[in-house]
Amino acid sequence: MLTERQVLILKSIILLYTSYGNPIGSKTLMNEAGMKFSSATIRNEMVRLEELGFIEKTHSSSGRIPSIKGYRFYVDHLVHPTEIQKKDIVTIKQSFSNTFHQLDEIVVQSAEVLSQLTSYTAISLGPELKDSKLTGFRLVPLNEHRVMVILVTDKGHVENQVFSLPKTIQPSDLEKMVKIFNERLVGHTLMEVFQKLKTEMPILINKYAKSAEGMLTILDDVILQAGRDQIHVGGRMNMLDYSIGLDVEKFKSIYSLMEDQHDLAHLLTPYHSGIEVRIGQELDDELFDEFSLITASYNVMGYGTGLIALLGPTSMPYSKMISLVDVFRNELSKKIVDYYRSMED
């Protein structure tokens, strides 16, 4: 358990580091944070915080930077809402003042505006893809080598796609695959289906229907089409600004992932309702060890819930970003409700 003084020092280190980006030493804490303790006392407490894993010492300086554990403690216990600047609120409201003819347009606009406001990378997910449940799955043979996949969701959407069967697939394995899909996927949301296609389904197919393994990629595409409002990413190139020092190959891998909606769906799950912050290794992908992801669900009365997410460095100013995302999701929710109502008129 941290003492009150240790909490104060940790909070000050995080606030100063997220503001300036430089390692924080005892003199900086005394001058910038107005610490009333002696320099020796502050140094001793910093050593203790380092021993507990809340801060880290860099090689180039005697100052400290927050660790993932430190950020986690800060987000869980010390973050308080901050007042959003009026100009940002005006920008958000104006961005949704236009008339939109398709839900996709709102999804795209929301990601682009949020990325511009924050200079980070924003991901927007509409309510139909997030909440639609898979209620039916069928394979209809058209000839010896071609079949049609038919998916039905509880939103009344039917998606079908014709494709050629790999010659290696055995008819008996196709039957097993259909049975596995109906038992394991039907009744789950499309986002849950995405998750299962990446985790448990390859294991089951490899165990019971080995020759049908190539079908998983095809099914990914069909599922994605069933979510009519898809996923949009805004501000991909912002990563160049907030990921200074990131390995070039790692950046290329992350950028490619941002263009793959299947991987994005995987990145956004699992998540909880409300606002959630996942930091570094909590994202379950080593590509994002130096990133944090803020996800915020938003309710669309009578139409389910959607998701807005913000990807940035672990050193992002969490209070400001969480507050901004909170305001943003509420405005986005209002706009989507207005859109649905206009479709009913």
N, C-alpha and C positions, 0 to 999 in steps of 0.2 A: 504494500500500500504506500503510495507516495504521500509525502508530507505536503502541507499547504505551500511551503516555500518551494519545494521541488516542482509542484504543479505550476506555480507562478513562473518559475524559470523555464520550464519546458514549454509552456504556452508562449512566453516571450520569444524563445528561440525560434519556434515555428512561425510566429507572426513576422518576425524580422527576416527570417530566411525566405519565406514565401514572398516577401515584399522586395527584397534586394538580391536574393540569389547567391549571397556570399556566406561562407561559414561564420558562425557567430561566436565571439569570444567574450570574456568577462567584462572587458572595457566597453564593448559595444552594448552589453546589457545594462551597464551602469549609465552610459551616456544616452542611449536611445530609448531604453525601456524605463529609465528612471528608477532603477533598483536602489534601495536604501541600504542594502547589505554591503559588506566589505568585499573587495575584489577576491580576497582569499576565501571567504565564505562561498561566494558564487562559484569559484573554481572547484572547491571541494564538492559542492552539490552537483556540478556538471560531471565530475568524475563518477559520482554515485549514479547519476542518471545514465551515464555511459555503461557502467557495470550492469545496470538493470536492463539495458538494451533499448532505451528510449531515444538516445542520441548516439551519433557516431563521430569519430575523429577522422578528418581527412588527412591525406598524406602531405598536402601542400600548405597546411595552415594549422595553427594551434586551436583554431575555432572548431565548433561542432556543427553538425547538420542533423536534422531529425532522421530517425530510422523509420522503417515501415511500422514498427510497433509504436513508435512515438506518434506518427500520424494517426494510427488506429485509435490510440487513447484520446487524442485530441478530437477526432471526429465523433467518437462515442460519448465523450464527457464534457468537452470544453467548447464546442462550436455553438454559437448563438446567432440567430438571424440578424442580418445587417440590412439597413435601409437601402433600397435600390434607388439609384439616381433617377431623377424624373425624366431625363433625356432617354434613358434606356427603356423606361416604361412607355414613353411616347413612341419610340422606335418599334417596340413590340406591338402596340395597338395599331399603329399605322400599317405594319406589315400584314396584318390580318383584316385590314379595312377593304381590301379589294374583293371583287366578286369571283368566286371560284366555281368552276363548272364540273370539276371532278375531285374526289377525295384525294387522289394522288397529288394534285396541285398543292393542297394544303400541307400534305406530308413533306413534299419537296421544299416548300417555302419555309416551314418551321425549322428544318435542319439548316437551311442556308442562313436564316436570320440569327439563329442561336450561335452558329459558328462565327458569324461576323461580330456579334456582341461580345463574345468571350475570347476570340482569337484561338480557340481550340477546335476540336473536331466534334461535330454534333451528329447524332444518329436519331432518326425519327421513324417510328413504327405506328401505323394506323391501327384502329381498334379491330377491324375485321380480321386481319392476319393474326393478331394476338389472341383473340377470343374465339375465333371460329373453331368448331370441333369437327373432326373427321367422323362422319356417320356411315360412310359406305366406301368400299374398295372392291373393284372388280377388274378382271382381265378377260377381254373378249378376243378370242382367236379370229383373225381375218383370213389368214392362209397359213401355209406351213412355217413361214418365217416372220410373219408380222402379227402384232397384237395391238389392241387398244386398251390403255389404262383409263379407267373411269373412277374419279373421286367425287364424293358428294359431301358437302359440309352442312352443318345445322343452320347456316345462314341461307340455305337454299341454292347455293352455288354449286354447279356441276362443272368439273374440269375433265377434259379427256385429251389424250395424246396418243398418236399412233407412232410406233417405233418398230424397228427390225430387231428380231431376237438374235443374239449371238449364237453361232452354230454349236457352241459348247453347252448351251443350256438344255437340260433334259426335261421333257414334258412332266415327269413325275416331280422334279424339283420345283417347277413352276406352281404346281398344285400345292406343294408344301409351303411355298413362299406366300401364296395367297392366304392360306390358312393362318400362317404366322402373323401376317400383316393384320388380318381381321381380328385375331385374338389379342395382339399387342398394341395396335395403333388406333383402331376404331374406338371412339368415345373420348379420345384425348384431343387437346387443342393442337392447332397446327404448329405452334411453337414447341409444344411437348413432343410432337412427332419429329420435328427437326432434331431435337435433342436425342431422341431414341434412335434415329437413323445414324447418328454419329457414335452412339455408345453401345447399347445392347443388341440392336438389330444385326450388325455385322457378325457378332458372335453367334447369334442364333442361326443366321443364314449359313455361316461356315460350318455349323454343326449338323444342320438338318437338310440343307439344300445348297451344297457347295457350288454347284454349277450356276446358280442364280445370283451369285455375288454382284455381278455387274449391273443388276437391276436396281441396286440401291441409289446409284447416281442418277439414273433415269427417274426414279420416284422422287428424289430431291427436287428435280426440275418441275415435276407435275405439282408437287405440294406448293412450291413457290408460286406457280401460276394460279393456284387455287386461292392464294391470298392476294386479292385483286389490288390492294393498296400497297403492297410490297414495302420495302425498306429503302430509305434514302439517307445518304451520308453527305454532310456539308463540311467544307473546310479540310479536306484531306491534306492539302499542301501546308496547312497550318502546322502540321507535325514538324516541318523543317525548322520552324521558329522555336517551338517549345521542346524540341528534342535534340538540342545542341549536344554534339558528342556521340549521338547514336550511331552505331555501326551502319555503314551504307547498305550492306546486305540485309541487315535486320530491318532497316527502313523500307527496303524494297518488299520484303516479306509482309510487313504490316500494311503497306500501301496496297499490295495485291489482295490481302485479306479484306480490306475495306471495299474492294470492288466485287467481292464474292458474297452474295446475299445469304448463301447457305452458311458460310463461316460466321457471318455477322449474327445470324439467328442463334448460332451456337454461343457466341460471345455474350449475347444479351440474356442468356438463360444459364443457371436459374436466377430468378430475381423475385423480390417480394413486393407487395403493394406499398404505395407511398414512395418515399425517397430513400434510396439505398446508395451507399458508397462502398465500392470495392477497390482495394489498394494493392498494387503490385501482384504478388503471388496469389492473392485471393481471386484473381481473374482466371486462374487455372490454365495459363498459357505463358510460357517463358518469354514470348515476344513482348508481353506487356508487363514485365517485372518492374519497369521504371515508369509505369503509367497508373493513373487512377480513373475509374469509371463511375460517374454519378448517373444513376438511372432513376427516373421519376415516372410513375404511372399516372394517368389522368382519366377521370371518369367521363363518359359521354352518356348522359342519362338515357336509358332505354336502348343503347346501342353497344354497350360493353365498355372496355377500357383500352387505351392506347399507351404508348411508351415513348418518352423522349430521353435521350442519353447524351452525356457529355464526356468525351475522352480527352484527358490532358495529363500533364506531368504529375508525379506524386507531390510536387511542391506547389500545386495550385492553391490559391487562396480559398480554402474550403467554405468559410462562412459566406463570402460574397457569391461564390458559384452556386452553392446550395440554395441561397435565397433567390438568386436570379432564375434558376431552373424552376423553383417553386412558383414564382410569378408567371413565368413563361408557360408552364403546363396548364395553369388555370385559364390563361387567355386562349391557348390552343384548344382546350376543351370547349370553351364558349363558341369558338369559331366552328368547330366540327358539329356541335349541336345546331348552330344556325344553318349549316350546310344541309344537314339531314332534314331539318324543318322546311327549308326551301324546296327540297326534292319532293316533299309531301304536298306542298301547296299546288 
